[in-house]
Amino acid sequence: MGLDEVDTPALLVDLDALERNLAKMQAYANQAGVRLRPHAKTHKCAVIAHRQTALGAVGVCCQKVGEAEALMHAGVRDVMITNQIVGAKKLERLISLAGLGRIAVCVDDRQNVDDLERAAQRLAVALDVFVEVDVGGGRCGVLTPEDAVTLANRVQASPGLEFKGLQAYHGSAQHIRDYDDRRRTVEAAALRVSKTVQALGAEGTHCEVVTGAGTGTFRFECDSGVYTELQCGSYVFMDADYGRNRDRAGGPFREFENSLFVLTSVMSKNRAGNAVVDAGLKAVSVDSGLPLVHGRSNVEYVAASDEHGKVTFDDTREGVALGDVLRLVPGHCDPTVNLYDWYVCIRGERVESMWPVVARGAVL
């Protein structure tokens, strides 16, 4: 079918742009000599995960057991949950996934390790475990190299658990606008990680993997020589918020292309210079700012309510008419994806396929 036959609002993927983004990140990882483990919390889609692993990714990341369940039951065979999983019910679900492939999880607390050990022994499975290090985000993770050593030793002493390395992701660094400020933040994070690796080595503990990095900082993590695995996620789609980052020359961060859009229609136009579209808060996430109108520099998305979005435009230039269809670049791709059941995948002006968002709503 043609793109003009797609009803709105719809979650649109430009396949040509997506494929270029996937290939570019994998080529960079190959050239840098690091492994790529893309974060699937961005796309929540088994089809995209399979495309990433077909290009050379070692597996994917996710944040929730529910996401891992959806992906692994759809054939993804190597998943790392870059999060702490706590509670008997969640641990039982986590451990049961070991029968479908490789599953890994993060810890930052001894009690959590004790609980993981009991769950793994009860179901007689092996589980890969990463000690998470707080590298400056102030969220999860141990605070000192000594804490990391103590926890890694506890994991190694646990039947059914295997210490695989360190989780060292700095989420807030991804959106530091200034290039040099981002670089300095990651350099400080890498120094913390390096000291932790050295402390582990001094105790005779081998740290096989240091995993982390994101779309906004991956080059800095690679330059550090500390990281062995990249967890970039948003590079597949990009969004308006990443577009506010600056590159080395001070221009917009355009390492990758926008491939994700929300297709929306003008449903009302009863005031000069103003129109209303059918994509509001239930169609596009605004937690990182309002969406941008793609390819229409004179049209601006200025407000959102539940089912409506307000756009303004310059009447002296090409305006908008009732029924016009616009493409919106979401402010934040991840939560926007979580609003939809399907991707409408286009090549040019034709719909090529529909892909299910299999892990939509997987918050448990």
C-alpha positions, 0 to 999 in steps of 0.5 A: 500500500502507499504511504498515503493510505496509512491512517493516523496517528501511526508509528513510522519507520523509514527502512532505508534510514534505519538500515544505514544506522544499523550498519554504521554502528556495527561498522564502528564497533568492528573497527574499534574492536569492541562488541556491540550489544544494542539496547532493545528498550529503545525499539522493543521489537524482535525483528529489529533485534534479529537484524542487529544480531545478523549484522554482528551484534553479540546480543541485546540489552533490555531493562525489564524481565518482561522485555526479556521474556518477549524478546527471547520467546520471539527467538532472541537468544542472548539478552542482558538485563542492565538492571537489578531484578528483585523479588521472588516472582521476578527472580523465578521468571528471570531464571526460567529464561535460562532455558531459552538462551543466555541471560545475564543480570546486574547486581549492586547489593549482596542480598540480591546476590543471595536471592539470585543464588537460591533461585538459580540453585532451585531451578538448577541453571547457570546465570551470568552476573555483572556488578554495576558501578555507579559511574556518576549517574547517581542511580544504581551501582556500587560506589567504590572499587572495594565494594565492587570487589566484595560483591564480585567475590560473593558472586564468584562464590555462588553456585549457579552464578558466574561473574562476567564483568562490570556494568558501567553506563552513564545515562545522563551523560548521553544528553549533555549538550556540549561536546567537551562537557560530554567527553570530560564526563565520560573520561571521569566515568572511565577512570572510575571503571579503570580503578575498579578493574585494577582493584579486581585484578589485584584480588585475582578476579578477571573482569571479562567484560566492561559494558556500557556506553550510549548513542551520545557518548560511545566514541568516548567510551571506546577512546578510553580503552576501558570499555569492551562492549557498547550498549547504544540503543537510540542510534537506530531511530534518533529523536529531537532530544539527541538533535539538541546535542552538539558535535565537536565543531559546535553543530548539531549531533548528526552521527545517525539519521532520524528513522522514526516518525509519528505520522499525523493528520491536520484535523482542524484549521479554524484560526489563522496560522494555527492548526490541530493535528491528531497526535497528542500525548497518547501518540507521542512522548513529550518528557524530553520536549515537544516533537519537531515537524520533519521537513517543514521548517515553517511549521512548529508543534507547540502544545499537546493534550490527550488527543490533540497537538497544536501546530503553528505556521507562517501564513506568508509561506506554505501553510497547512491545509485540513487533511494534510499529513505531517511527520513528527520527530518524537522528542524521546523515541523510547517512550513514544515506541511504547505507545504503539502496537506496530511499526509501519515500515516504509521504503520511499512512499510505499509500506513494505511491512508491519513489525510488532512492538512485542515488548510494548508495556513490559514494565514488570 
